Amino acid sequence: MREQELNQLFAKYLRKECDEQELELLFTYFDDVDYEDSLKNLIEENWSEELSDNLDFQLKMRHAFLKTDLHLAQYVGRDSSKRFSRGFIRWMPYAAACLLLAVSLSYYVFILNSDTTKETVNEMVSTLTVQPKLKFANGHVIDLDTLSNGRKLLFENSRARVVQISVDKIQVYNNNSQSDIMEWVQLDVPKGKHVQVILADGSSALVNSMSEFKFPLLFNTDKRQTELVGEGYFEVAHVNNKAFYVKTPDQLIQVFGTKFNVRNYGDEDVSSTALFEGKVSVKVIRDNQIEAERFLKPGDQLDIPKDQKEINQKTITDHAEILGWTKGKFVYNNTPLKVMLKDLTRWYNVEVDWETVPNLRFQGTIPQDYTIVQVLDLLNEVGNLHIKLINNQLTFKK
């Protein structure tokens, strides 16, 4: 009988016909491990890949994510006899995302007290004060325009021009030049930002926060060379007889027309390249010498420890975890808390008291449009943690 009630409630939920009492009743099913399989089946049956790729849906989903997760999270914090199983907690963020495929934002009312609201607003302002910068060979430094309502010319000379297409996208155009002069440009992406660069050959590089990406205005040699420190996702256009290279402090990646992600942050113990389409060659650089070369096929990931340990070529276990940042979210799959916190320090205006961080792992999804206050509230509630934010530093209290 209750199974039938669950099916009816879920159907009404998707039609946006639930009243407040029915919505509350539906959430109680999430508190009952006996209905875990039923809920998973309902979600999977009603999930639409077409909807998930819809921009308007994505926007609504991201804005409603917090409200749904916090609603669900309140159940996790109750006494032990009422808590979700550990397995259910792990899939709960996915369930929350799926449930939003047809929901109206009006169902969710999340009211912050005045102190929290003030803190949240301050955090949002602080993450917007530093803008991505372009540094040109002639010494010019240009900030990207945060209020760009259309195309804006950022730089031009006789050989090329750089145009801002949107708030977080720039494109390089060739002014029909045949010059052999190599003019380098450096893009610095600060905390809380991503920037997409469309290069002169049509290739695309999406550059993550706290990263530096160097590229020439024009590719005028037989090699298309770029450099990256940090993280970037590349979709490389095929050009006959012109190989594409991405150089990092410990990798030289030769690309044969492909899609791949490179992660090489200085404060992490491992650098990695993950290939999703095409073919790449990765030469491992240690002490300024090429130590080894590996060829990757789609679905391969190469991890390079920075402590001289053996490199590890393996099959990608979770595409979403690697590419989540390109879609505006942090995705974790049994990830050490310290790794997760490094992501947060690169996105938000915070530092971490590392000596207080417990040895835990995390599995779940956090949209990047959460404020740091909302992230901490969620982690404290769901993970039973006690994280304090004092003077922009995160401290874990026992």
C-alpha positions in Angstrom: 0.0 0.0 0.0 2.8 2.4 0.9 4.6 1.5 -2.4 1.5 2.7 -4.3 1.5 5.9 -2.2 5.1 6.5 -3.0 4.5 6.1 -6.7 1.6 8.5 -6.6 3.5 11.1 -4.6 6.5 10.9 -6.9 4.3 11.3 -10.0 2.6 14.3 -8.4 6.0 15.7 -7.5 7.2 15.5 -11.1 4.0 17.2 -12.3 4.6 20.0 -9.6 1.3 19.2 -8.0 2.4 18.4 -4.4 1.2 20.5 -1.6 3.4 21.1 1.5 2.1 18.1 3.4 2.6 15.8 0.4 6.1 17.1 -0.2 7.0 16.5 3.5 5.5 12.9 3.2 7.6 12.2 0.1 10.8 13.2 1.9 10.0 10.8 4.7 10.4 8.0 2.2 14.0 9.2 1.8 14.4 8.5 5.5 13.3 4.9 5.1 16.0 2.5 3.9 13.3 0.0 2.9 12.4 2.2 0.0 15.9 2.9 -1.2 15.6 0.6 -4.2 12.2 1.8 -5.1 13.3 5.4 -5.1 16.4 4.6 -7.2 14.2 2.9 -9.8 11.7 5.8 -9.9 14.5 8.3 -10.4 16.3 6.3 -13.1 13.0 5.7 -14.9 12.2 9.4 -15.0 15.7 10.8 -15.6 16.1 12.3 -19.0 19.6 12.9 -20.5 18.0 15.4 -22.9 16.7 17.4 -19.9 20.0 17.2 -18.1 21.7 18.9 -21.1 19.1 21.7 -21.3 20.6 25.0 -20.2 17.5 26.3 -18.5 17.1 23.0 -16.6 20.7 23.1 -15.5 20.3 26.6 -14.2 17.2 25.7 -12.2 18.8 22.5 -11.0 21.9 24.3 -9.7 19.9 27.0 -7.9 17.5 24.4 -6.3 20.3 22.0 -5.4 21.0 23.7 -2.0 17.4 23.8 -1.0 16.8 20.1 -1.8 20.0 18.9 -0.2 19.5 20.9 2.9 15.9 19.6 3.2 17.2 16.1 2.9 20.2 16.8 5.1 18.0 17.6 8.1 17.0 14.0 8.2 20.6 12.8 8.3 21.3 14.8 11.5 18.6 13.2 13.5 19.2 10.4 16.1 20.9 7.3 14.9 17.8 5.2 14.7 16.4 7.5 12.1 19.5 8.1 9.9 20.0 7.0 6.4 22.3 4.1 5.7 25.8 5.0 4.7 25.2 3.7 1.2 22.1 5.8 0.9 23.9 9.0 1.9 26.4 8.4 -0.9 23.8 8.4 -3.6 21.6 11.0 -2.1 23.1 14.0 -4.0 22.5 12.2 -7.3 18.9 11.6 -6.1 18.5 15.3 -5.3 19.7 16.3 -8.7 17.4 13.8 -10.5 14.4 14.9 -8.4 14.8 18.4 -9.7 14.1 17.4 -13.3 10.6 18.7 -13.1 10.3 20.7 -9.9 9.5 24.3 -9.5 11.7 26.5 -7.3 8.6 27.7 -5.5 8.5 24.4 -3.6 11.6 25.3 -1.7 11.9 28.1 0.8 15.3 28.5 2.4 15.5 31.4 4.9 18.9 32.4 6.3 19.1 34.4 9.5 20.4 37.9 9.3 24.0 37.0 10.4 24.3 34.2 7.9 22.9 36.4 5.1 25.4 39.1 5.8 28.3 36.6 5.8 27.0 35.0 2.5 26.8 38.4 0.7 30.3 39.3 1.9 31.7 36.1 0.5 30.0 36.5 -2.8 31.4 40.0 -3.2 34.9 38.9 -2.2 35.0 36.2 -4.9 34.1 38.7 -7.6 36.7 41.4 -6.8 39.6 39.7 -8.7 39.1 39.2 -12.4 40.8 37.0 -15.0 43.7 38.8 -16.6 45.4 38.6 -20.0 49.1 39.5 -20.1 50.5 40.4 -23.5 54.0 40.4 -24.8 54.1 44.2 -25.0 53.5 44.4 -21.3 49.8 45.2 -21.5 47.6 43.7 -18.8 43.9 43.5 -19.4 41.1 42.4 -17.0 38.2 40.6 -18.5 35.0 42.6 -18.3 32.5 41.2 -15.7 29.6 43.1 -17.2 30.1 42.2 -20.8 26.8 42.2 -22.6 28.3 41.4 -26.0 31.5 41.2 -27.9 34.2 43.4 -26.7 37.6 44.0 -28.3 40.4 43.4 -25.7 43.5 43.6 -27.9 44.4 44.0 -31.5 47.5 44.5 -33.7 48.3 43.9 -37.3 48.5 40.1 -36.9 45.6 39.2 -34.5 42.9 40.4 -32.2 41.4 39.1 -29.0 37.7 39.5 -28.4 35.7 38.8 -25.2 32.6 36.9 -26.3 31.0 36.7 -22.9 31.9 37.1 -19.3 34.0 33.9 -19.2 34.9 33.3 -22.9 37.5 34.9 -25.2 38.4 34.2 -28.8 41.6 34.8 -30.8 41.2 35.9 -34.5 43.8 35.9 -37.2 43.9 39.3 -39.1 45.1 37.4 -42.2 48.7 37.7 -41.1 51.5 35.6 -42.5 54.0 36.8 -39.9 56.4 34.4 -38.3 56.6 36.4 -35.1 55.5 34.3 -32.1 53.6 36.5 -29.6 52.7 34.8 -26.3 49.7 35.6 -24.2 49.2 34.5 -20.6 45.8 34.0 -19.1 45.6 34.1 -15.3 42.4 32.7 -13.8 41.8 33.7 -10.1 39.7 31.9 -7.5 36.1 31.3 -8.3 36.4 31.6 -12.1 36.7 29.5 -15.3 37.6 31.0 -18.6 37.2 29.4 -22.0 39.8 30.4 -24.7 39.1 29.7 -28.4 42.5 29.7 -30.0 43.3 30.9 -33.5 43.2 27.4 -34.9 39.7 26.7 -33.5 40.9 24.7 -30.6 39.3 25.3 -27.2 40.8 25.4 -23.7 38.6 25.7 -20.6 40.9 26.9 -17.8 40.0 26.2 -14.2 40.5 28.5 -11.2 43.9 29.4 -9.9 45.5 28.3 -13.2 47.9 29.9 -15.8 47.5 29.2 -19.5 50.0 30.5 -22.0 49.3 30.5 -25.7 50.5 32.3 -28.9 48.3 34.7 -30.6 49.0 32.8 -33.8 50.5 29.4 -34.4 53.1 30.3 -37.0 55.4 27.2 -36.7 55.0 23.6 -37.4 54.1 23.1 -33.8 51.1 24.5 -31.9 52.6 25.0 -28.5 50.8 25.9 -25.2 51.7 25.8 -21.6 49.5 25.2 -18.5 50.0 25.3 -14.7 46.8 24.3 -12.9 43.9 22.6 -14.7 42.4 22.8 -18.2 40.0 20.9 -20.4 41.0 20.9 -24.1 39.1 20.1 -27.3 41.8 20.3 -30.0 41.0 21.0 -33.7 42.9 18.7 -36.1 45.3 20.5 -38.4 47.4 18.6 -40.9 51.1 18.6 -40.2 50.7 20.8 -37.1 50.8 18.8 -33.9 49.3 20.4 -30.7 51.3 20.4 -27.5 50.4 21.2 -23.9 53.4 21.6 -21.6 53.1 21.4 -17.8 55.9 21.4 -15.2 56.0 17.6 -15.4 54.3 16.6 -18.6 54.7 17.3 -22.4 51.4 16.2 -24.0 51.3 15.8 -27.8 47.8 15.8 -29.1 46.3 14.2 -32.2 43.0 16.0 -32.4 41.2 15.1 -29.2 39.4 15.9 -25.9 41.2 15.6 -22.6 41.7 17.0 -19.2 45.0 18.0 -17.6 45.4 18.6 -13.9 48.7 19.9 -12.5 48.4 22.0 -9.4 51.6 22.8 -7.5 50.1 22.0 -4.1 48.9 18.5 -5.1 50.9 15.3 -4.9 49.8 13.9 -8.3 49.5 15.3 -11.8 47.1 13.7 -14.2 46.0 13.6 -17.8 42.6 11.9 -18.7 41.7 11.2 -22.3 38.0 11.2 -23.5 38.4 11.2 -27.2 41.2 10.8 -29.8 44.8 10.0 -28.9 47.6 11.7 -26.9 51.2 11.0 -26.1 52.4 12.0 -22.6 56.1 12.4 -21.9 56.9 12.5 -18.2 59.3 15.3 -17.2 61.4 15.0 -14.1 64.3 17.2 -13.3 63.9 18.8 -16.7 64.5 15.5 -18.4 62.0 13.3 -20.3 61.8 10.2 -18.2 59.1 8.1 -19.9 56.4 8.3 -22.6 52.9 6.8 -22.5 50.3 6.7 -25.2 46.7 7.1 -24.0 43.5 5.8 -25.7 40.0 7.1 -24.9 39.1 6.2 -21.3 42.7 6.2 -20.1 44.1 8.3 -17.3 47.8 8.8 -16.5 48.7 9.7 -12.9 52.2 11.1 -12.3 53.3 11.2 -8.6 55.6 14.1 -7.8 57.6 12.0 -5.3 59.4 10.0 -8.0 57.1 7.0 -7.5 56.0 4.8 -10.4 53.6 6.5 -12.9 50.2 4.9 -13.1 48.2 4.4 -16.3 44.7 3.2 -15.6 41.1 3.2 -16.8 39.0 6.3 -15.8 36.7 5.2 -13.1 34.4 8.3 -12.9 34.2 10.7 -15.8 31.9 13.0 -13.8 34.5 13.4 -11.1 37.1 14.6 -13.6 34.8 16.8 -15.7 32.4 18.1 -13.0 34.2 21.4 -12.8 33.6 22.0 -16.5 29.9 21.9 -15.8 30.0 24.1 -12.7 30.1 21.6 -9.9 32.5 19.7 -7.7 32.0 15.9 -8.0 33.7 13.6 -5.6 33.9 9.8 -5.4 35.5 8.5 -2.3 37.8 11.5 -2.4 40.0 12.4 0.6 38.7 15.4 2.5 42.0 17.2 2.1 41.8 16.9 -1.7 38.3 18.3 -1.6 39.4 21.2 0.6 42.1 22.2 -1.8 39.4 22.6 -4.5 37.5 24.8 -2.1 40.5 27.0 -1.4 41.0 27.5 -5.1 37.4 28.4 -5.6 36.6 30.5 -2.5 38.4 33.2 -0.6 39.5 30.8 2.2 42.5 29.0 3.6 42.6 25.8 5.7 44.2 25.0 9.1 45.5 21.7 7.7 46.6 20.3 11.1 43.0 20.1 12.2 41.6 18.3 9.1 40.4 14.8 9.9 41.3 11.8 7.8 37.9 11.3 6.0 36.7 10.7 2.5 33.8 12.3 0.8 31.3 11.2 -1.9 28.8 13.7 -3.4 28.3 16.7 -5.5 28.5 20.4 -4.6 27.4 23.0 -7.2 30.0 25.8 -7.5 27.4 28.5 -7.2 27.0 27.7 -3.5 28.6 30.3 -1.3 31.3 29.0 1.1 28.8 29.5 4.0 26.3 27.2 2.3 29.0 24.6 1.6 30.1 24.5 5.2 26.6 24.3 6.5 26.0 21.4 4.3 29.2 19.6 5.2 28.7 20.2 8.9 25.1 18.8 8.7 25.6 15.8 6.4 29.1 14.8 7.6 28.5 15.5 11.3 31.5 17.9 11.1 32.3 21.1 13.1 34.0 23.4 10.5 34.5 27.0 11.6 35.1 29.9 9.3 37.1 32.5 11.2 39.0 35.3 9.4 38.8 33.4 6.1 40.3 30.3 7.6 38.6 26.9 7.9 39.2 25.1 11.2 37.9 21.7 12.2 36.7 21.5 15.8 36.5 18.2 17.6 
